[in-house]
């Protein structure tokens, strides 16, 4: 048995929701992955009379496709979709059987109107928490459109193919044999990337809002919900719903929830926001200008201008770059920012982690169980991580810590082959040969677009008072883009609520 008893019990409940018969076409060899895949397919098919199995030869072995009877749906799993991808498999079984995907009807229409043939391949790792979003989006597109197909490829099962294509980050997507994109992508983002997204003109003629929230992370979602509950016209415009928590794996300090994961929490936030009919959600939109006139105007990258009586800025923060030669050139070619996602691609290789704070040391501990050797490079004379993490780190035989070191360059040709650093005491330059560099040096607020408009501190954080007010009347701010002392999900949510109440108070007084 490949599936544990509790997972099998859950699966049995899901399979009862199937609406029609499906056919799994299986291409297997004599290797261990094939044996595991066959065991999984046999176990699943034995649990439902709706599932038939047929052996065949597909483009890759081991792999299996999920089809309607008499019709190739275009969904293929190359490898064994367990771990984070098990949900992708379950959804594929249900949706191919006829169960409607939970997708906005407008988005479904956009997919159906696409013209042309699109053959997607997504390279994933089973430990990647961002990969299922891409896999599930491409599977839905394959189900809805006869000209679209998608193959999920487990990089661990197809190492030669991954190395031949120089894939060093997941998810990595190819379209019709050519590189298409890397990193987490929603269905809407994929549509926008192939030129089938919503028209910007749809946004231009919207009526002014009472509260317009800019940013869709924990602070923005909280602000939108609190504003909507006051019964006022609320808009939320977000570049990526969920924000930075989409890149967070385990969350264990969200009070009342013992454990959750970033994408799961983000989905809950979006679901909560969309429960309110008076919240207008505008996703995949980036703000580029704020101007205070009679109303506050927010201009988007696509040229649309949104107007509101009050605005709440909750644009969050992003990973800070080291800013050395080679970092941008080798991003996704050995330079990575998510050890959970990309760590498995460096199995048996040598890597460096830049940063000695909690995130850096957690990354080093995580990677040490996968890679050949980890070198931690810390700028300060001492590590800044919690003592319990440092103790765990020093117990690992394949980790070296270099302190008081300034990274000067990430080297390589077509991909990373080493890192150079300066000993801050002796001024000597040293070079380490390795295959990967994970950057873990903190956050930078997404506030550059507010230069000269709203007062910020030297770090670029928006300065706010106890009500979330900024230096521009009617403009409030919340979350990691502000000068709050601590950057935590629960604190961001609280500050979003504070800013919404502050905005409502401003509306009734003005």
C-alpha positions in Angstrom: 0.0 0.0 0.0 1.4 3.4 -1.1 -1.3 5.5 0.6 -1.5 5.8 4.4 -4.8 4.7 6.0 -6.0 8.3 6.9 -5.2 9.6 3.4 -6.9 6.6 1.8 -10.0 7.3 3.9 -10.1 10.9 2.8 -9.6 9.9 -0.9 -12.5 7.4 -0.6 -14.8 10.3 0.3 -13.6 12.4 -2.6 -14.0 9.6 -5.1 -17.6 9.4 -4.1 -18.0 12.8 -5.7 -17.0 11.6 -9.2 -19.8 12.2 -11.8 -18.7 9.9 -14.6 -16.3 7.2 -15.8 -12.6 8.0 -16.5 -9.7 6.1 -18.0 -6.2 6.1 -16.6 -3.7 5.3 -19.4 -0.5 4.0 -17.8 3.0 3.9 -19.3 5.3 2.0 -16.9 8.7 0.3 -17.0 10.7 -1.8 -14.5 12.2 1.0 -12.4 11.1 1.8 -8.8 9.2 4.9 -9.7 7.2 2.9 -12.2 6.4 0.3 -9.5 5.3 3.0 -7.1 3.2 4.6 -9.8 1.5 1.3 -10.7 0.8 0.7 -7.0 -0.8 4.1 -6.7 -2.9 3.7 -9.8 -4.1 0.2 -8.8 -4.9 1.4 -5.3 -7.0 4.3 -6.6 -8.8 2.3 -9.3 -9.7 -0.3 -6.7 -11.6 2.4 -4.7 -14.0 3.5 -7.4 -16.0 1.7 -10.1 -15.7 4.9 -12.1 -12.0 4.5 -12.7 -10.7 2.2 -15.5 -7.0 1.4 -16.2 -5.3 0.7 -19.5 -1.6 0.1 -20.2 -0.1 1.9 -23.1 3.1 3.8 -24.1 3.2 7.6 -23.5 5.8 10.2 -24.3 7.5 9.6 -20.9 7.8 6.5 -18.8 6.8 6.3 -16.0 3.7 8.4 -16.5 -0.1 8.1 -16.7 -2.8 10.3 -18.3 -6.3 11.0 -16.9 -9.0 10.9 -19.6 -12.7 10.9 -20.3 -13.8 7.6 -21.9 -13.1 7.8 -25.6 -11.4 11.2 -25.3 -7.9 12.3 -24.4 -8.3 15.2 -21.9 -4.6 16.2 -22.2 -3.7 15.8 -18.5 -0.6 13.6 -17.8 1.3 13.0 -14.6 5.0 12.0 -15.2 6.1 10.5 -11.9 4.1 9.7 -8.8 1.9 12.7 -7.7 2.1 12.4 -4.0 3.3 15.0 -1.4 2.0 18.4 -2.3 0.8 17.1 -5.7 -1.6 14.6 -4.3 -4.3 17.3 -4.3 -3.6 18.0 -8.0 -4.3 14.3 -8.8 -7.5 14.2 -6.8 -8.8 17.3 -8.5 -7.9 16.0 -11.9 -9.8 12.8 -11.2 -12.9 14.7 -10.1 -12.8 17.4 -12.8 -12.2 14.9 -15.7 -15.1 12.9 -14.4 -17.3 15.9 -14.9 -17.2 17.8 -11.7 -17.0 21.5 -12.4 -13.8 23.3 -11.3 -14.2 26.0 -8.7 -13.1 28.8 -11.1 -14.6 32.3 -11.8 -17.1 31.9 -14.7 -15.4 34.9 -16.4 -12.0 33.1 -16.3 -13.6 29.9 -17.7 -14.9 31.9 -20.7 -11.4 33.4 -21.2 -10.0 29.9 -21.4 -12.6 28.7 -23.8 -12.0 31.6 -26.1 -8.2 31.0 -26.5 -7.2 30.3 -30.1 -4.4 27.9 -31.0 -2.6 24.8 -29.7 -0.9 25.0 -26.3 1.1 22.1 -25.0 2.4 22.9 -21.5 5.0 21.0 -19.4 5.5 21.8 -15.8 8.7 20.6 -13.9 7.9 20.3 -10.2 9.2 18.8 -7.0 6.9 17.0 -4.6 8.1 19.2 -1.7 7.2 22.5 -3.5 4.2 24.2 -2.0 3.9 26.6 -5.0 3.9 23.9 -7.7 0.4 22.6 -7.2 -1.1 26.0 -8.1 0.6 25.9 -11.5 -0.2 22.2 -12.0 -3.9 22.6 -11.1 -4.3 25.7 -13.2 -2.8 24.1 -16.3 -4.9 20.9 -15.7 -8.1 23.0 -15.6 -7.1 24.7 -18.8 -6.6 21.3 -20.4 -10.1 20.2 -19.3 -11.8 23.3 -20.6 -10.0 23.6 -23.9 -9.4 20.8 -26.5 -6.4 22.6 -27.9 -4.5 22.7 -24.5 -2.6 19.8 -22.9 -0.4 19.6 -19.8 2.1 17.2 -18.4 3.3 17.5 -14.8 6.9 16.2 -14.5 8.5 15.3 -11.2 12.1 16.5 -11.5 13.3 13.8 -9.1 12.0 11.1 -11.4 13.3 12.7 -14.6 16.7 14.0 -13.4 18.4 13.7 -16.8 15.7 15.7 -18.5 15.9 18.4 -15.8 19.7 18.6 -16.0 19.6 18.7 -19.9 17.2 21.7 -19.8 19.2 23.3 -16.9 16.1 23.6 -14.7 17.3 24.8 -11.3 14.0 26.2 -9.9 10.5 24.9 -9.6 7.9 25.2 -10.8 9.4 25.8 -14.3 6.9 25.7 -17.2 7.6 25.1 -20.9 5.1 25.9 -23.6 5.3 24.1 -27.0 8.9 23.1 -26.1 10.1 26.7 -25.2 10.6 28.2 -21.7 7.4 29.9 -20.6 7.8 30.9 -16.9 9.2 30.0 -13.5 7.7 30.3 -10.1 4.2 30.3 -8.8 1.5 31.3 -11.3 -2.3 31.5 -10.9 -4.7 30.6 -13.7 -5.3 34.3 -14.3 -1.6 35.0 -14.5 -1.1 32.3 -17.1 -3.9 33.7 -19.1 -2.4 37.2 -18.9 1.0 35.8 -20.0 -0.5 34.2 -23.2 -2.4 37.4 -23.9 -5.9 36.3 -22.8 -6.3 38.3 -19.6 -9.0 40.8 -18.8 -9.1 44.1 -20.7 -7.8 47.1 -18.8 -10.7 49.2 -20.1 -12.9 47.2 -17.7 -11.3 49.0 -14.8 -11.3 52.6 -16.1 -15.0 53.3 -15.8 -15.6 52.0 -12.3 -17.4 54.2 -9.8 -15.3 55.7 -7.0 -14.9 53.6 -3.9 -15.4 54.5 -0.3 -12.3 52.5 0.6 -9.8 51.1 -2.0 -7.3 48.6 -0.6 -4.0 48.3 -2.6 -2.5 44.8 -1.9 -4.0 41.4 -1.3 -1.9 39.9 1.5 -3.0 39.4 5.1 -3.2 43.1 5.8 -5.1 43.9 2.7 -7.6 41.1 3.1 -8.2 42.0 6.7 -8.7 45.7 5.7 -11.1 44.8 2.9 -13.2 42.6 5.2 -13.4 45.2 8.0 -14.3 47.9 5.5 -17.0 45.8 3.8 -18.6 44.9 7.1 -19.3 48.6 7.5 -21.5 48.4 4.5 -19.4 50.7 2.4 -18.3 50.4 -1.2 -14.9 48.6 -1.1 -12.3 47.7 -3.7 -9.2 45.6 -3.4 -6.6 45.7 -6.1 -3.8 43.2 -5.8 -0.8 42.2 -7.9 -1.0 38.7 -6.4 -3.7 37.7 -3.9 -2.1 36.3 -0.7 1.1 38.3 -1.2 4.3 37.0 0.4 2.6 34.2 2.4 2.3 32.4 -1.0 6.1 31.8 -0.6 5.8 30.6 3.0 5.6 26.9 3.8 4.9 26.1 7.5 3.0 28.6 9.7 2.9 27.5 13.3 2.4 30.9 15.1 -1.0 31.9 13.7 -2.9 31.9 16.9 -5.7 29.3 17.2 -4.3 27.4 14.2 -1.6 24.9 15.2 -0.3 24.5 11.7 -1.1 25.7 8.2 0.7 26.5 5.0 1.0 29.8 3.2 -1.0 29.0 0.0 -3.7 27.4 2.1 -4.0 30.5 4.2 -4.0 32.7 1.1 -6.8 30.7 -0.4 -8.8 31.1 2.8 -8.2 34.9 2.8 -9.4 35.2 -0.8 -12.4 33.0 -0.1 -13.3 35.2 2.9 -12.9 38.4 0.9 -15.1 37.2 -1.9 -17.9 36.3 0.4 -18.7 40.0 0.6 -20.7 41.2 -2.4 -19.7 44.9 -1.7 -16.0 44.1 -2.3 -14.8 44.5 -5.8 -11.7 42.3 -6.3 -9.3 43.3 -9.0 -6.4 40.7 -9.2 -3.2 40.8 -11.2 -3.1 44.6 -11.1 -0.1 46.6 -10.0 -0.3 50.2 -8.8 2.2 52.7 -10.1 1.0 56.1 -9.0 -1.0 57.7 -6.1 -2.3 61.2 -6.4 -4.5 63.1 -3.9 -7.1 65.3 -5.6 -10.7 65.8 -4.5 -10.6 62.0 -4.4 -7.5 59.7 -4.1 -6.5 58.4 -7.5 -4.5 55.2 -8.0 -3.1 54.6 -11.5 -2.3 51.0 -12.4 0.5 49.7 -14.6 -2.1 49.1 -17.4 -3.1 52.8 -17.4 -6.4 52.4 -15.7 -7.1 55.0 -13.0 -9.2 54.0 -9.9 -10.7 56.6 -7.6 -11.7 56.4 -3.9 -12.6 58.6 -1.0 -9.9 56.7 1.1 -7.1 54.3 0.3 -5.4 51.7 2.4 -1.9 50.8 1.2 -0.9 47.2 2.1 1.6 46.4 -0.6 3.8 44.2 1.6 7.4 43.4 1.1 9.6 41.1 -1.0 12.8 39.1 -0.5 15.8 41.5 -0.3 18.5 41.0 -3.0 22.2 40.8 -2.1 22.9 43.2 -5.0 26.1 41.6 -6.2 27.2 40.7 -9.7 25.7 37.3 -10.8 22.6 37.4 -8.6 20.2 38.5 -11.2 22.0 36.9 -14.1 21.8 33.4 -12.4 18.3 33.7 -10.8 16.7 30.3 -11.3 20.0 29.1 -12.7 21.4 28.3 -9.3 20.4 31.5 -7.4 17.2 30.7 -5.4 15.1 32.2 -2.6 12.9 29.3 -1.5 14.7 26.3 0.0 11.5 24.3 0.4 10.7 24.6 -3.3 14.1 24.4 -5.0 16.1 22.4 -2.4 15.4 19.0 -3.9 16.9 20.1 -7.3 20.3 20.5 -5.5 20.4 16.9 -4.1 24.0 15.8 -3.7 25.3 19.2 -4.7 27.1 22.0 -2.8 25.2 25.2 -1.9 25.6 28.4 0.1 23.0 30.2 2.2 23.5 34.0 2.4 22.2 35.2 5.8 22.5 34.1 9.4 19.1 35.1 10.7 16.3 32.7 11.5 15.2 32.3 7.9 18.8 31.7 6.8 19.6 29.1 9.5 16.3 27.3 9.0 17.1 27.1 5.3 20.6 25.7 6.0 19.2 23.1 8.3 16.6 22.1 5.8 19.1 21.9 2.9 21.6 20.0 4.9 19.3 16.9 4.8 19.3 17.1 1.0 22.5 18.5 -0.4 26.1 17.4 -0.2 27.3 20.5 1.7 26.0 23.8 2.9 28.1 26.9 3.5 26.4 29.7 5.6 27.8 33.2 4.8 26.9 35.8 7.5 27.9 39.5 7.1 28.0 40.2 10.9 30.6 38.8 13.3 27.9 36.6 14.9 24.8 34.7 13.7 21.5 36.4 14.5 19.3 33.3 14.6 17.7 32.0 17.7 20.0 29.9 19.9 18.0 26.7 19.5 18.5 27.0 15.7 22.2 27.6 16.0 22.6 24.6 18.3 20.8 22.4 15.7 23.0 23.9 12.9 26.3 23.1 14.7 25.2 19.5 15.2 25.2 18.9 11.4 28.4 17.5 9.9 27.9 18.9 6.4 27.5 22.6 7.3 30.2 25.2 7.4 29.6 28.7 8.9 31.6 31.7 7.7 31.0 34.9 9.7 32.1 38.5 9.2 32.0 37.8 5.5 30.8 40.1 2.7 29.5 38.4 -0.4 31.1 40.1 -3.4 30.1 38.0 -6.5 28.1 34.9 -7.6 30.0 33.3 -10.4 29.1 31.1 -13.3 28.8 30.7 -17.0 25.4 29.4 -18.0 24.6 28.6 -14.4 26.1 29.1 -10.9 29.6 27.6 -10.3 30.7 29.5 -7.2 30.5 32.4 -4.8 33.2 34.9 -3.7 33.3 36.7 -0.4 35.5 39.2 1.4 36.8 38.5 4.9 35.8 41.8 6.6 38.7 41.5 9.0 41.6 40.7 6.7 40.1 42.2 3.5 41.1 39.0 1.7 38.8 37.7 -1.1 38.0 34.0 -1.0 36.1 31.8 -3.6 34.0 28.7 -3.0 33.1 26.3 -5.7 29.4 25.3 -5.5 26.3 24.8 -7.6 23.6 26.8 -5.8 23.1 30.0 -3.7 20.1 30.6 -1.5 19.5 34.2 -0.5 17.9 34.7 2.9 18.7 38.3 4.1 15.3 39.7 5.0 12.7 41.9 3.3 12.3 45.2 1.5 9.0 47.1 1.4 7.1 47.5 -1.9 6.9 51.2 -1.7 9.2 52.7 -4.4 6.2 53.9 -6.4 5.3 56.3 -3.5 8.6 58.3 -3.7 8.0 62.0 -2.9 4.3 61.4 -2.1 4.1 59.7 1.3 6.6 60.0 4.1 8.7 56.9 4.6 11.7 56.0 6.8 15.2 55.3 5.7 14.2 51.6 5.0 11.4 52.7 2.7 8.7 51.8 5.2 5.6 53.9 5.2 5.3 55.9 8.5 1.9 55.5 10.2 0.2 56.6 13.4 -1.8 54.4 15.8 -4.8 54.6 13.4 -2.8 53.6 10.4 -2.9 57.1 8.9 -0.1 58.3 6.6 1.1 61.9 6.0 -1.5 62.2 3.2 -5.1 62.8 4.5 -7.4 59.9 3.6 -4.5 57.5 2.9 -3.8 54.8 5.4 -1.3 51.9 5.4 -1.0 48.5 7.0 1.3 45.4 7.2 4.9 44.8 6.1 5.1 48.0 4.0 4.8 50.1 7.1 7.2 50.9 10.0 5.6 48.4 12.3 8.1 46.9 14.7 7.5 43.3 13.8 6.7 41.7 10.4 4.3 38.9 11.3 1.1 37.6 9.6 -1.0 38.1 12.7 0.3 41.6 13.2 -0.4 42.5 9.6 -4.0 41.3 9.9 -4.4 43.5 13.0 -3.0 46.5 11.3 -5.2 46.0 8.3 -8.3 46.0 10.6 -6.9 49.2 12.3 -6.4 50.9 9.0 -9.9 50.0 7.8 -11.5 51.4 11.1 -9.3 54.5 10.7 -10.5 55.0 7.2 -14.1 54.5 8.2 -13.6 57.1 11.0 -12.1 59.5 8.5 -15.1 59.0 6.2 -17.7 59.8 8.8 -15.8 62.9 10.0 -15.2 64.3 6.5 
